[in-house]
Amino acid sequence: MAGNFFRVQCDDCENEQVVFGKAASVVACAVCGSTLATPTGGEAEIHGDVVETVEAR
Ligand SMILES: [Zn+2]
């Protein structure tokens, strides 16, 4: 399994952005720069609301 993608809605500006579930680096909102995900070594920790989970195939 390659891992999942999450559609995350930013808490600050409500921008929706797709984040890789095992992101290896910090993912920032493209609009306001708020942190959307931080790496933990495994599954990234998601900040904000996960709107949708997209399973990789
Ligand atoms: Zn934002």
N, CA, C, O and the ligand as a Tripos MOL2 file, in Angstrom:
@<TRIPOS>MOLECULE
protein
  229   227    58     0     0
PROTEIN
NO_CHARGES

@<TRIPOS>ATOM
      1 N           0.8350   -1.2000    0.0000 N.3       1 MET1
      2 CA          0.0000    0.0000    0.0000 C.3       1 MET1
      3 C           0.8650    1.2420    0.0000 C.2       1 MET1
      4 O           1.8270    1.3340    0.7620 O.2       1 MET1
      5 N           0.5330    2.1860   -0.8390 N.am      2 ALA2
      6 CA          1.3700    3.3720   -0.9960 C.3       2 ALA2
      7 C           1.0300    4.4600    0.0120 C.2       2 ALA2
      8 O           1.7530    5.4490    0.1240 O.2       2 ALA2
      9 N          -0.0540    4.2880    0.7390 N.am      3 GLY3
     10 CA         -0.4580    5.3170    1.6910 C.3       3 GLY3
     11 C          -1.6340    6.1100    1.1680 C.2       3 GLY3
     12 O          -1.9890    6.0350   -0.0080 O.2       3 GLY3
     13 N          -2.2190    6.8570    2.0540 N.am      4 ASN4
     14 CA         -3.4170    7.6110    1.7030 C.3       4 ASN4
     15 C          -3.1280    9.0960    1.5480 C.2       4 ASN4
     16 O          -2.1320    9.6240    2.0420 O.2       4 ASN4
     17 N          -4.0360    9.7390    0.8450 N.am      5 PHE5
     18 CA         -4.0320   11.1910    0.7730 C.3       5 PHE5
     19 C          -5.2490   11.7100    1.5260 C.2       5 PHE5
     20 O          -6.3020   11.0720    1.5440 O.2       5 PHE5
     21 N          -5.0960   12.8530    2.1370 N.am      6 PHE6
     22 CA         -6.2120   13.4550    2.8560 C.3       6 PHE6
     23 C          -6.5100   14.8280    2.2730 C.2       6 PHE6
     24 O          -5.6000   15.6140    2.0090 O.2       6 PHE6
     25 N          -7.7870   15.1060    2.0760 N.am      7 ARG7
     26 CA         -8.1730   16.4700    1.7230 C.3       7 ARG7
     27 C          -8.4010   17.2200    3.0380 C.2       7 ARG7
     28 O          -9.3220   16.9030    3.7910 O.2       7 ARG7
     29 N          -7.5730   18.1960    3.2980 N.am      8 VAL8
     30 CA         -7.5770   18.8920    4.5830 C.3       8 VAL8
     31 C          -8.0390   20.3260    4.3840 C.2       8 VAL8
     32 O          -7.5850   21.0300    3.4830 O.2       8 VAL8
     33 N          -8.9650   20.7410    5.2590 N.am      9 GLN9
     34 CA         -9.4100   22.1300    5.1970 C.3       9 GLN9
     35 C          -8.6670   22.9260    6.2600 C.2       9 GLN9
     36 O          -8.6650   22.5710    7.4380 O.2       9 GLN9
     37 N          -8.0420   24.0000    5.8240 N.am     10 CYS10
     38 CA         -7.2640   24.8570    6.7120 C.3      10 CYS10
     39 C          -8.1760   25.5070    7.7570 C.2      10 CYS10
     40 O          -9.2550   26.0020    7.4320 O.2      10 CYS10
     41 N          -7.7240   25.4960    9.0180 N.am     11 ASP11
     42 CA         -8.5100   26.1230   10.0840 C.3      11 ASP11
     43 C          -8.6100   27.6330    9.9260 C.2      11 ASP11
     44 O          -9.5940   28.2490   10.3380 O.2      11 ASP11
     45 N          -7.5880   28.2170    9.3290 N.am     12 ASP12
     46 CA         -7.4970   29.6780    9.3000 C.3      12 ASP12
     47 C          -8.2150   30.3070    8.1170 C.2      12 ASP12
     48 O          -8.8650   31.3420    8.2680 O.2      12 ASP12
     49 N          -8.1050   29.6880    6.9280 N.am     13 CYS13
     50 CA         -8.6460   30.3560    5.7380 C.3      13 CYS13
     51 C          -9.6070   29.4750    4.9470 C.2      13 CYS13
     52 O         -10.1270   29.9010    3.9160 O.2      13 CYS13
     53 N          -9.8550   28.2340    5.4230 N.am     14 GLU14
     54 CA        -10.7980   27.3110    4.7910 C.3      14 GLU14
     55 C         -10.3770   26.8490    3.4010 C.2      14 GLU14
     56 O         -11.1770   26.2800    2.6590 O.2      14 GLU14
     57 N          -9.1260   27.0950    3.0580 N.am     15 ASN15
     58 CA         -8.5890   26.5140    1.8340 C.3      15 ASN15
     59 C          -8.5370   24.9910    1.9760 C.2      15 ASN15
     60 O          -8.1650   24.4720    3.0280 O.2      15 ASN15
     61 N          -8.9140   24.2760    0.9030 N.am     16 GLU16
     62 CA         -8.7950   22.8180    0.9270 C.3      16 GLU16
     63 C          -7.5760   22.4060    0.1230 C.2      16 GLU16
     64 O          -7.3330   22.9030   -0.9770 O.2      16 GLU16
     65 N          -6.8260   21.4950    0.6940 N.am     17 GLN17
     66 CA         -5.5750   21.0910    0.0640 C.3      17 GLN17
     67 C          -5.3700   19.6030    0.2950 C.2      17 GLN17
     68 O          -5.6830   19.0910    1.3700 O.2      17 GLN17
     69 N          -4.8470   18.9070   -0.7050 N.am     18 VAL18
     70 CA         -4.6010   17.4750   -0.5640 C.3      18 VAL18
     71 C          -3.2170   17.2650    0.0460 C.2      18 VAL18
     72 O          -2.2190   17.8000   -0.4370 O.2      18 VAL18
     73 N          -3.1800   16.4720    1.1210 N.am     19 VAL19
     74 CA         -1.9450   16.2240    1.8540 C.3      19 VAL19
     75 C          -1.6660   14.7250    1.8460 C.2      19 VAL19
     76 O          -2.5690   13.9240    2.0890 O.2      19 VAL19
     77 N          -0.4380   14.3470    1.5730 N.am     20 PHE20
     78 CA         -0.0390   12.9460    1.6260 C.3      20 PHE20
     79 C          -0.0180   12.4800    3.0800 C.2      20 PHE20
     80 O           0.5540   13.1420    3.9450 O.2      20 PHE20
     81 N          -0.6420   11.3440    3.3350 N.am     21 GLY21
     82 CA         -0.7780   10.8470    4.7040 C.3      21 GLY21
     83 C           0.5400   10.5240    5.3770 C.2      21 GLY21
     84 O           0.6180   10.4910    6.6050 O.2      21 GLY21
     85 N           1.5800   10.2870    4.5880 N.am     22 LYS22
     86 CA          2.8950   10.0050    5.1720 C.3      22 LYS22
     87 C           3.9000   11.0660    4.7510 C.2      22 LYS22
     88 O           5.0500   10.7670    4.4290 O.2      22 LYS22
     89 N           3.4400   12.3110    4.7620 N.am     23 ALA23
     90 CA          4.3040   13.4190    4.3710 C.3      23 ALA23
     91 C           5.6050   13.3920    5.1710 C.2      23 ALA23
     92 O           5.5880   13.1970    6.3860 O.2      23 ALA23
     93 N           6.7220   13.5860    4.4910 N.am     24 ALA24
     94 CA          8.0330   13.5240    5.1420 C.3      24 ALA24
     95 C           8.5130   14.8950    5.5870 C.2      24 ALA24
     96 O           9.5240   15.0110    6.2800 O.2      24 ALA24
     97 N           7.7890   15.9310    5.1900 N.am     25 SER25
     98 CA          8.1560   17.2750    5.6170 C.3      25 SER25
     99 C           6.8880   18.0380    5.9740 C.2      25 SER25
    100 O           5.7810   17.6070    5.6500 O.2      25 SER25
    101 N           7.0570   19.1680    6.6410 N.am     26 VAL26
    102 CA          5.9040   19.9570    7.0540 C.3      26 VAL26
    103 C           5.1550   20.4550    5.8230 C.2      26 VAL26
    104 O           5.7610   20.9660    4.8810 O.2      26 VAL26
    105 N           3.8230   20.3020    5.8390 N.am     27 VAL27
    106 CA          2.9920   20.7920    4.7500 C.3      27 VAL27
    107 C           2.2970   22.0660    5.2200 C.2      27 VAL27
    108 O           1.5850   22.0700    6.2240 O.2      27 VAL27
    109 N           2.5190   23.1480    4.4740 N.am     28 ALA28
    110 CA          1.9040   24.4210    4.8320 C.3      28 ALA28
    111 C           0.7680   24.7460    3.8750 C.2      28 ALA28
    112 O           0.8050   24.3670    2.7050 O.2      28 ALA28
    113 N          -0.2400   25.4470    4.3760 N.am     29 CYS29
    114 CA         -1.3330   25.9100    3.5410 C.3      29 CYS29
    115 C          -0.7800   26.8070    2.4300 C.2      29 CYS29
    116 O           0.0400   27.6920    2.6750 O.2      29 CYS29
    117 N          -1.2450   26.5560    1.2140 N.am     30 ALA30
    118 CA         -0.7410   27.3110    0.0690 C.3      30 ALA30
    119 C          -1.2370   28.7570    0.0830 C.2      30 ALA30
    120 O          -0.6510   29.6300   -0.5580 O.2      30 ALA30
    121 N          -2.3170   28.9990    0.8170 N.am     31 VAL31
    122 CA         -2.9180   30.3350    0.8260 C.3      31 VAL31
    123 C          -2.3700   31.1940    1.9730 C.2      31 VAL31
    124 O          -1.9160   32.3150    1.7460 O.2      31 VAL31
    125 N          -2.4140   30.6660    3.2070 N.am     32 CYS32
    126 CA         -2.0610   31.4990    4.3600 C.3      32 CYS32
    127 C          -0.8000   31.0450    5.0800 C.2      32 CYS32
    128 O          -0.3140   31.7370    5.9750 O.2      32 CYS32
    129 N          -0.2600   29.8770    4.6930 N.am     33 GLY33
    130 CA          1.0010   29.4330    5.2890 C.3      33 GLY33
    131 C           0.8440   28.7130    6.6150 C.2      33 GLY33
    132 O           1.8390   28.3290    7.2300 O.2      33 GLY33
    133 N          -0.3810   28.5270    7.0600 N.am     34 SER34
    134 CA         -0.6190   27.7800    8.2910 C.3      34 SER34
    135 C          -0.1890   26.3190    8.1130 C.2      34 SER34
    136 O          -0.2790   25.7760    7.0120 O.2      34 SER34
    137 N           0.2670   25.6980    9.1700 N.am     35 THR35
    138 CA          0.7250   24.3140    9.0740 C.3      35 THR35
    139 C          -0.4640   23.3580    8.9700 C.2      35 THR35
    140 O          -1.3650   23.3800    9.8080 O.2      35 THR35
    141 N          -0.4550   22.5130    7.9220 N.am     36 LEU36
    142 CA         -1.5350   21.5480    7.7310 C.3      36 LEU36
    143 C          -1.1470   20.1470    8.1860 C.2      36 LEU36
    144 O          -2.0000   19.3690    8.6110 O.2      36 LEU36
    145 N           0.1380   19.8290    8.0960 N.am     37 ALA37
    146 CA          0.5880   18.5070    8.5030 C.3      37 ALA37
    147 C           2.0480   18.5700    8.9340 C.2      37 ALA37
    148 O           2.8550   19.2960    8.3530 O.2      37 ALA37
    149 N           2.3680   17.7900    9.9690 N.am     38 THR38
    150 CA          3.7550   17.6780   10.4030 C.3      38 THR38
    151 C           4.1490   16.2060   10.3960 C.2      38 THR38
    152 O           3.3510   15.3500   10.7770 O.2      38 THR38
    153 N           5.3670   15.9070    9.9680 N.am     39 PRO39
    154 CA          5.8180   14.5110    9.8940 C.3      39 PRO39
    155 C           6.0880   13.9430   11.2820 C.2      39 PRO39
    156 O           6.5450   14.6530   12.1780 O.2      39 PRO39
    157 N           5.8010   12.6600   11.4460 N.am     40 THR40
    158 CA          6.0430   12.0060   12.7310 C.3      40 THR40
    159 C           6.9630   10.8060   12.5700 C.2      40 THR40
    160 O           7.3000   10.1410   13.5490 O.2      40 THR40
    161 N           7.3650   10.5310   11.3470 N.am     41 GLY41
    162 CA          8.1510    9.3320   11.0860 C.3      41 GLY41
    163 C           7.2970    8.2200   10.5020 C.2      41 GLY41
    164 O           7.8150    7.2950    9.8760 O.2      41 GLY41
    165 N           6.0000    8.3080   10.7040 N.am     42 GLY42
    166 CA          5.0550    7.3640   10.1010 C.3      42 GLY42
    167 C           3.9620    8.1670    9.4410 C.2      42 GLY42
    168 O           4.2140    8.9520    8.5270 O.2      42 GLY42
    169 N           2.7350    7.9630    9.9140 N.am     43 GLU43
    170 CA          1.6320    8.7990    9.4450 C.3      43 GLU43
    171 C           1.8500   10.2370    9.9090 C.2      43 GLU43
    172 O           2.1710   10.4860   11.0710 O.2      43 GLU43
    173 N           1.6710   11.1750    8.9840 N.am     44 ALA44
    174 CA          1.8000   12.5750    9.3640 C.3      44 ALA44
    175 C           0.6650   12.9660   10.2980 C.2      44 ALA44
    176 O          -0.4410   12.4320   10.2210 O.2      44 ALA44
    177 N           0.9650   13.9070   11.1760 N.am     45 GLU45
    178 CA         -0.0880   14.4400   12.0410 C.3      45 GLU45
    179 C          -0.7970   15.5580   11.2940 C.2      45 GLU45
    180 O          -0.1740   16.5370   10.8840 O.2      45 GLU45
    181 N          -2.1070   15.4050   11.1210 N.am     46 ILE46
    182 CA         -2.8860   16.3610   10.3330 C.3      46 ILE46
    183 C          -3.4630   17.4350   11.2390 C.2      46 ILE46
    184 O          -4.0610   17.1320   12.2710 O.2      46 ILE46
    185 N          -3.2830   18.6860   10.8510 N.am     47 HIS47
    186 CA         -3.9030   19.8070   11.5630 C.3      47 HIS47
    187 C          -5.0170   20.3440   10.6810 C.2      47 HIS47
    188 O          -4.8850   20.3620    9.4570 O.2      47 HIS47
    189 N          -6.0820   20.7680   11.2710 N.am     48 GLY48
    190 CA         -7.2240   21.2060   10.4770 C.3      48 GLY48
    191 C          -8.1910   20.0620   10.2950 C.2      48 GLY48
    192 O          -8.0070   18.9960   10.8830 O.2      48 GLY48
    193 N          -9.2130   20.2610    9.4960 N.am     49 ASP49
    194 CA        -10.2590   19.2660    9.3050 C.3      49 ASP49
    195 C          -9.9710   18.3890    8.0950 C.2      49 ASP49
    196 O          -9.7020   18.8940    7.0050 O.2      49 ASP49
    197 N         -10.0280   17.0760    8.2890 N.am     50 VAL50
    198 CA         -9.9300   16.1600    7.1520 C.3      50 VAL50
    199 C         -11.3150   16.0700    6.5110 C.2      50 VAL50
    200 O         -12.2460   15.5230    7.1020 O.2      50 VAL50
    201 N         -11.4410   16.6070    5.3080 N.am     51 VAL51
    202 CA        -12.7260   16.6330    4.6140 C.3      51 VAL51
    203 C         -12.9990   15.2820    3.9690 C.2      51 VAL51
    204 O         -14.1390   14.8210    3.9090 O.2      51 VAL51
    205 N         -11.9340   14.6630    3.4910 N.am     52 GLU52
    206 CA        -12.1100   13.4470    2.7030 C.3      52 GLU52
    207 C         -10.7990   12.6470    2.7490 C.2      52 GLU52
    208 O          -9.7070   13.2170    2.7590 O.2      52 GLU52
    209 N         -10.9320   11.3330    2.7770 N.am     53 THR53
    210 CA         -9.7520   10.4810    2.6630 C.3      53 THR53
    211 C          -9.7330    9.8820    1.2600 C.2      53 THR53
    212 O         -10.7240    9.3110    0.8050 O.2      53 THR53
    213 N          -8.6130   10.0150    0.5900 N.am     54 VAL54
    214 CA         -8.4690    9.4890   -0.7590 C.3      54 VAL54
    215 C          -7.5000    8.3320   -0.7030 C.2      54 VAL54
    216 O          -6.3140    8.5280   -0.4360 O.2      54 VAL54
    217 N          -7.9900    7.1120   -0.9540 N.am     55 GLU55
    218 CA         -7.1230    5.9610   -0.8800 C.3      55 GLU55
    219 C          -6.3120    5.8070   -2.1540 C.2      55 GLU55
    220 O          -6.8500    5.8310   -3.2600 O.2      55 GLU55
    221 N          -5.0120    5.6490   -1.9770 N.am     56 ALA56
    222 CA         -4.1440    5.4130   -3.1230 C.3      56 ALA56
    223 C          -4.3040    3.9690   -3.5810 C.2      56 ALA56
    224 O          -4.5100    3.0770   -2.7590 O.2      56 ALA56
    225 N          -4.2120    3.7380   -4.8680 N.am     57 ARG57
    226 CA         -4.3610    2.3890   -5.4040 C.3      57 ARG57
    227 C          -3.1060    1.9700   -6.1290 C.2      57 ARG57
    228 O          -3.0380    0.8590   -6.6530 O.2      57 ARG57
    229 ZN         -4.8610   28.5440    5.1620 Zn       58 ZN58
@<TRIPOS>BOND
     1     1     2 1
     2     2     3 1
     3     3     4 2
     4     3     5 am
     5     5     6 1
     6     6     7 1
     7     7     8 2
     8     7     9 am
     9     9    10 1
    10    10    11 1
    11    11    12 2
    12    11    13 am
    13    13    14 1
    14    14    15 1
    15    15    16 2
    16    15    17 am
    17    17    18 1
    18    18    19 1
    19    19    20 2
    20    19    21 am
    21    21    22 1
    22    22    23 1
    23    23    24 2
    24    23    25 am
    25    25    26 1
    26    26    27 1
    27    27    28 2
    28    27    29 am
    29    29    30 1
    30    30    31 1
    31    31    32 2
    32    31    33 am
    33    33    34 1
    34    34    35 1
    35    35    36 2
    36    35    37 am
    37    37    38 1
    38    38    39 1
    39    39    40 2
    40    39    41 am
    41    41    42 1
    42    42    43 1
    43    43    44 2
    44    43    45 am
    45    45    46 1
    46    46    47 1
    47    47    48 2
    48    47    49 am
    49    49    50 1
    50    50    51 1
    51    51    52 2
    52    51    53 am
    53    53    54 1
    54    54    55 1
    55    55    56 2
    56    55    57 am
    57    57    58 1
    58    58    59 1
    59    59    60 2
    60    59    61 am
    61    61    62 1
    62    62    63 1
    63    63    64 2
    64    63    65 am
    65    65    66 1
    66    66    67 1
    67    67    68 2
    68    67    69 am
    69    69    70 1
    70    70    71 1
    71    71    72 2
    72    71    73 am
    73    73    74 1
    74    74    75 1
    75    75    76 2
    76    75    77 am
    77    77    78 1
    78    78    79 1
    79    79    80 2
    80    79    81 am
    81    81    82 1
    82    82    83 1
    83    83    84 2
    84    83    85 am
    85    85    86 1
    86    86    87 1
    87    87    88 2
    88    87    89 am
    89    89    90 1
    90    90    91 1
    91    91    92 2
    92    91    93 am
    93    93    94 1
    94    94    95 1
    95    95    96 2
    96    95    97 am
    97    97    98 1
    98    98    99 1
    99    99   100 2
   100    99   101 am
   101   101   102 1
   102   102   103 1
   103   103   104 2
   104   103   105 am
   105   105   106 1
   106   106   107 1
   107   107   108 2
   108   107   109 am
   109   109   110 1
   110   110   111 1
   111   111   112 2
   112   111   113 am
   113   113   114 1
   114   114   115 1
   115   115   116 2
   116   115   117 am
   117   117   118 1
   118   118   119 1
   119   119   120 2
   120   119   121 am
   121   121   122 1
   122   122   123 1
   123   123   124 2
   124   123   125 am
   125   125   126 1
   126   126   127 1
   127   127   128 2
   128   127   129 am
   129   129   130 1
   130   130   131 1
   131   131   132 2
   132   131   133 am
   133   133   134 1
   134   134   135 1
   135   135   136 2
   136   135   137 am
   137   137   138 1
   138   138   139 1
   139   139   140 2
   140   139   141 am
   141   141   142 1
   142   142   143 1
   143   143   144 2
   144   143   145 am
   145   145   146 1
   146   146   147 1
   147   147   148 2
   148   147   149 am
   149   149   150 1
   150   150   151 1
   151   151   152 2
   152   151   153 am
   153   153   154 1
   154   154   155 1
   155   155   156 2
   156   155   157 am
   157   157   158 1
   158   158   159 1
   159   159   160 2
   160   159   161 am
   161   161   162 1
   162   162   163 1
   163   163   164 2
   164   163   165 am
   165   165   166 1
   166   166   167 1
   167   167   168 2
   168   167   169 am
   169   169   170 1
   170   170   171 1
   171   171   172 2
   172   171   173 am
   173   173   174 1
   174   174   175 1
   175   175   176 2
   176   175   177 am
   177   177   178 1
   178   178   179 1
   179   179   180 2
   180   179   181 am
   181   181   182 1
   182   182   183 1
   183   183   184 2
   184   183   185 am
   185   185   186 1
   186   186   187 1
   187   187   188 2
   188   187   189 am
   189   189   190 1
   190   190   191 1
   191   191   192 2
   192   191   193 am
   193   193   194 1
   194   194   195 1
   195   195   196 2
   196   195   197 am
   197   197   198 1
   198   198   199 1
   199   199   200 2
   200   199   201 am
   201   201   202 1
   202   202   203 1
   203   203   204 2
   204   203   205 am
   205   205   206 1
   206   206   207 1
   207   207   208 2
   208   207   209 am
   209   209   210 1
   210   210   211 1
   211   211   212 2
   212   211   213 am
   213   213   214 1
   214   214   215 1
   215   215   216 2
   216   215   217 am
   217   217   218 1
   218   218   219 1
   219   219   220 2
   220   219   221 am
   221   221   222 1
   222   222   223 1
   223   223   224 2
   224   223   225 am
   225   225   226 1
   226   226   227 1
   227   227   228 2
@<TRIPOS>SUBSTRUCTURE
     1 MET1         2 RESIDUE 1 A MET
     2 ALA2         6 RESIDUE 1 A ALA
     3 GLY3        10 RESIDUE 1 A GLY
     4 ASN4        14 RESIDUE 1 A ASN
     5 PHE5        18 RESIDUE 1 A PHE
     6 PHE6        22 RESIDUE 1 A PHE
     7 ARG7        26 RESIDUE 1 A ARG
     8 VAL8        30 RESIDUE 1 A VAL
     9 GLN9        34 RESIDUE 1 A GLN
    10 CYS10       38 RESIDUE 1 A CYS
    11 ASP11       42 RESIDUE 1 A ASP
    12 ASP12       46 RESIDUE 1 A ASP
    13 CYS13       50 RESIDUE 1 A CYS
    14 GLU14       54 RESIDUE 1 A GLU
    15 ASN15       58 RESIDUE 1 A ASN
    16 GLU16       62 RESIDUE 1 A GLU
    17 GLN17       66 RESIDUE 1 A GLN
    18 VAL18       70 RESIDUE 1 A VAL
    19 VAL19       74 RESIDUE 1 A VAL
    20 PHE20       78 RESIDUE 1 A PHE
    21 GLY21       82 RESIDUE 1 A GLY
    22 LYS22       86 RESIDUE 1 A LYS
    23 ALA23       90 RESIDUE 1 A ALA
    24 ALA24       94 RESIDUE 1 A ALA
    25 SER25       98 RESIDUE 1 A SER
    26 VAL26      102 RESIDUE 1 A VAL
    27 VAL27      106 RESIDUE 1 A VAL
    28 ALA28      110 RESIDUE 1 A ALA
    29 CYS29      114 RESIDUE 1 A CYS
    30 ALA30      118 RESIDUE 1 A ALA
    31 VAL31      122 RESIDUE 1 A VAL
    32 CYS32      126 RESIDUE 1 A CYS
    33 GLY33      130 RESIDUE 1 A GLY
    34 SER34      134 RESIDUE 1 A SER
    35 THR35      138 RESIDUE 1 A THR
    36 LEU36      142 RESIDUE 1 A LEU
    37 ALA37      146 RESIDUE 1 A ALA
    38 THR38      150 RESIDUE 1 A THR
    39 PRO39      154 RESIDUE 1 A PRO
    40 THR40      158 RESIDUE 1 A THR
    41 GLY41      162 RESIDUE 1 A GLY
    42 GLY42      166 RESIDUE 1 A GLY
    43 GLU43      170 RESIDUE 1 A GLU
    44 ALA44      174 RESIDUE 1 A ALA
    45 GLU45      178 RESIDUE 1 A GLU
    46 ILE46      182 RESIDUE 1 A ILE
    47 HIS47      186 RESIDUE 1 A HIS
    48 GLY48      190 RESIDUE 1 A GLY
    49 ASP49      194 RESIDUE 1 A ASP
    50 VAL50      198 RESIDUE 1 A VAL
    51 VAL51      202 RESIDUE 1 A VAL
    52 GLU52      206 RESIDUE 1 A GLU
    53 THR53      210 RESIDUE 1 A THR
    54 VAL54      214 RESIDUE 1 A VAL
    55 GLU55      218 RESIDUE 1 A GLU
    56 ALA56      222 RESIDUE 1 A ALA
    57 ARG57      226 RESIDUE 1 A ARG
    58 ZN58       229 GROUP 0 **** ****
